[in-house]
Amino acid sequence: MFSPQGPSPRELAVQALSSVERGYDLLAPKFDHTPFRTPDGILDATVEALRPLGPFGDGLDVCCGTGAGMRALVPVCRGRVTGVDFSAGMLAQARKAHPGAEWVRADARALPFTGGFDLAVTFGALGHLLPEERPAVFAGVHRALRPGGLFAFPIGAPPPFTSGWYWALLGFDVAMRVRNAVWRPPFVMYYRTCPLGAVRDDLAAAGFSVTTAPMASLGRRKDGSPRYRLVLARKPA
């Protein structure tokens, strides 16, 4: 799962016993060499789905990490592109990799933007939010967008009950809940807390109109349904 340039088991253990912010500060220099970085295939499929809806003006990557989302933002945005994250370590790596972008340190649950963006994206961040925290994040993104602006992010179909992935993800979430019950500070990282229906409801409550688009290049499941969909949440014009 990890390249030779990735973190050692000891480094991963130290990260896992830290807070989310501190853990990502520690992991940042080697994060791009782990499977936790959003794969290029998902980023490219996002561009493919967004192109017919653009071009856009200014773009925002929420919970940007080391800046991988710029691969999706830059091709579809004509204006400035900005990343926001609460990990100083991740932002330091992002600045090195993408010096032409703007980088802001802030908590996604209290975004410091008002009406400045036409497109917002996020990749791999929802698992770091408890369900009760999503409304604040979605409200902040809604506030950050101009009228008619779009908030887009990929969401995977849940694995079937009979697959190994189903049980692996369930086991991971159970292990994280046990860890957080007995160790402080908590490290919030769950794979099964953001089903599409619940996310759609939270987006609608924040004022978005919500549709989805299949990410065709990422394939389909045995039943013919897409493996991934791009959630498209539009702020009313």
C-alpha positions in Angstrom: 0.0 0.0 0.0 2.9 2.4 0.7 5.9 3.3 -1.5 9.4 3.2 0.0 9.1 7.0 0.3 6.0 6.7 2.5 5.6 6.7 6.3 7.0 3.9 8.4 4.7 1.8 10.7 6.0 3.7 13.6 5.2 7.1 12.0 1.7 5.9 11.2 1.2 4.8 14.7 2.2 8.1 16.1 -0.1 9.9 13.7 -3.0 7.6 14.6 -2.6 8.5 18.3 -2.6 12.2 17.6 -5.4 14.6 16.8 -6.5 15.0 13.2 -4.6 18.3 12.8 -1.4 17.1 14.5 -1.6 13.8 12.8 -1.7 15.4 9.4 1.1 17.9 10.3 3.2 14.8 11.0 2.2 12.9 7.9 2.4 15.9 5.5 6.0 15.4 4.2 5.2 11.8 3.1 1.4 12.1 2.5 1.6 12.0 -1.3 3.3 8.6 -1.0 0.4 7.0 0.8 -2.9 5.6 -0.5 -4.7 8.3 1.5 -4.0 10.9 -1.2 -6.9 11.2 -3.7 -5.9 9.1 -6.8 -5.3 10.9 -10.0 -8.1 8.8 -11.6 -10.7 10.4 -9.4 -9.3 13.9 -9.9 -9.3 13.4 -13.7 -12.8 12.0 -13.7 -13.9 15.0 -11.7 -12.5 17.3 -14.4 -14.3 15.2 -17.1 -17.6 15.7 -15.3 -17.1 19.4 -14.6 -16.0 20.5 -18.0 -19.5 20.6 -19.5 -20.7 22.8 -16.6 -17.9 25.3 -16.9 -15.7 27.2 -17.4 -15.8 28.6 -13.9 -14.2 31.7 -12.4 -12.5 31.4 -9.0 -12.1 28.0 -7.4 -11.8 26.7 -3.8 -10.5 23.4 -2.6 -12.0 22.7 0.9 -9.7 20.6 3.1 -7.1 20.8 0.4 -4.3 18.8 2.1 -1.2 18.8 0.0 -3.0 20.3 -2.9 -3.8 17.3 -5.0 -7.2 18.9 -5.8 -5.5 21.6 -7.9 -5.3 18.9 -10.6 -9.1 19.2 -10.8 -9.6 22.9 -10.1 -7.0 24.4 -12.5 -8.3 22.9 -15.7 -11.8 24.2 -15.2 -11.2 27.6 -13.5 -10.2 30.8 -15.3 -9.6 32.8 -12.2 -7.7 32.3 -9.0 -7.6 29.0 -7.2 -7.4 28.7 -3.4 -6.9 25.9 -1.0 -8.0 25.9 2.6 -6.9 23.4 5.3 -6.3 23.5 9.1 -3.0 21.6 8.9 0.0 23.9 8.7 2.1 20.9 7.6 -0.2 20.0 4.7 -0.4 23.6 3.6 3.4 23.9 3.6 3.6 20.9 1.2 0.8 22.4 -1.0 2.7 25.7 -1.3 5.8 23.9 -2.5 3.9 21.9 -5.1 1.6 24.7 -6.3 3.2 28.1 -5.8 0.7 29.8 -8.1 -2.3 29.0 -5.9 -3.4 30.8 -2.8 -3.4 28.9 0.5 -5.4 29.7 3.6 -5.2 28.1 7.0 -8.6 27.7 8.5 -11.0 25.2 10.0 -13.6 23.9 7.4 -16.2 24.1 10.1 -15.8 27.9 10.2 -14.7 28.9 6.6 -13.6 32.6 6.5 -15.0 33.3 3.0 -18.1 35.2 1.7 -19.3 35.2 -1.9 -15.8 34.9 -3.4 -15.9 31.7 -5.4 -17.7 30.2 -8.4 -16.7 26.5 -7.8 -15.8 24.7 -4.6 -14.6 21.1 -4.4 -13.5 18.7 -1.7 -11.8 15.3 -1.9 -11.6 12.7 0.8 -12.6 15.1 3.6 -16.1 14.0 4.6 -14.8 11.0 6.6 -13.0 13.5 8.9 -16.3 15.1 9.8 -18.8 13.7 12.3 -22.3 13.8 10.8 -23.3 16.6 13.2 -20.4 18.7 11.8 -21.4 18.5 8.2 -24.1 21.2 8.4 -21.6 23.9 9.5 -19.2 22.9 6.7 -21.9 23.0 4.0 -23.2 26.3 5.3 -19.7 27.7 5.1 -19.3 26.5 1.5 -22.7 27.9 0.6 -21.6 31.3 2.1 -18.3 31.2 0.2 -19.9 30.7 -3.2 -21.3 33.5 -5.4 -24.9 33.1 -6.4 -25.1 30.3 -9.0 -21.9 28.8 -7.7 -21.3 25.0 -7.6 -20.0 22.7 -4.8 -18.8 19.4 -6.3 -17.2 16.3 -4.8 -17.1 12.6 -5.6 -18.8 10.0 -3.5 -18.4 6.3 -3.9 -21.1 3.7 -4.0 -21.2 1.6 -0.8 -19.6 -1.9 -1.3 -22.1 -4.8 -1.3 -22.6 -6.7 1.9 -20.9 -9.8 0.4 -17.6 -8.0 -0.6 -14.4 -8.0 1.3 -14.3 -4.2 1.1 -17.6 -4.0 3.1 -16.1 -5.9 6.0 -12.8 -4.1 5.8 -14.3 -0.7 6.0 -16.7 -1.8 8.7 -13.7 -3.2 10.7 -11.8 0.0 10.2 -14.6 2.2 11.5 -15.2 -0.1 14.5 -11.5 0.1 15.3 -11.5 3.9 15.1 -14.6 4.1 17.4 -12.8 1.9 19.9 -9.7 4.0 19.7 -11.6 7.3 20.1 -13.5 5.8 23.1 -10.3 5.0 25.0 -7.8 7.6 23.7 -7.7 11.4 23.6 -7.5 13.5 21.5 -9.8 11.8 19.1 -8.8 11.1 15.5 -11.9 11.3 13.4 -11.6 9.2 10.2 -14.5 7.1 9.3 -15.5 5.5 5.9 -19.2 4.8 6.6 -20.6 8.1 8.1 -21.4 9.9 4.9 -24.0 8.0 2.7 -25.3 9.8 -0.3 -28.8 10.2 1.1 -27.7 11.9 4.3 -25.2 14.1 2.5 -27.9 15.2 0.1 -30.2 16.1 2.9 -27.6 18.1 4.7 -26.7 20.0 1.5 -30.4 20.8 0.8 -30.8 22.0 4.4 -27.8 24.4 3.7 -29.7 25.9 0.8 -28.2 23.9 -2.2 -30.1 22.3 -5.0 -28.5 18.9 -5.4 -28.0 16.5 -8.4 -25.4 13.9 -9.1 -23.6 12.9 -12.3 -22.0 9.4 -12.9 -18.3 9.4 -13.1 -18.2 7.1 -16.1 -14.5 6.6 -16.5 -14.3 5.0 -13.0 -16.5 2.1 -14.1 -19.7 0.5 -13.0 -20.7 -2.1 -10.4 -22.1 -5.5 -11.4 -25.6 -4.2 -11.2 -24.8 -1.5 -13.7 -24.8 1.4 -11.3 -21.8 3.8 -11.3 -18.9 3.1 -8.8 -18.7 6.8 -8.2 -21.0 9.8 -8.6 -20.0 13.5 -8.6 -22.3 15.3 -6.2 -23.3 18.7 -7.7 -24.7 21.2 -5.2 -25.8 24.4 -6.7 -26.3 27.7 -4.8 -29.4 29.4 -6.2 -28.6 32.3 -8.6 
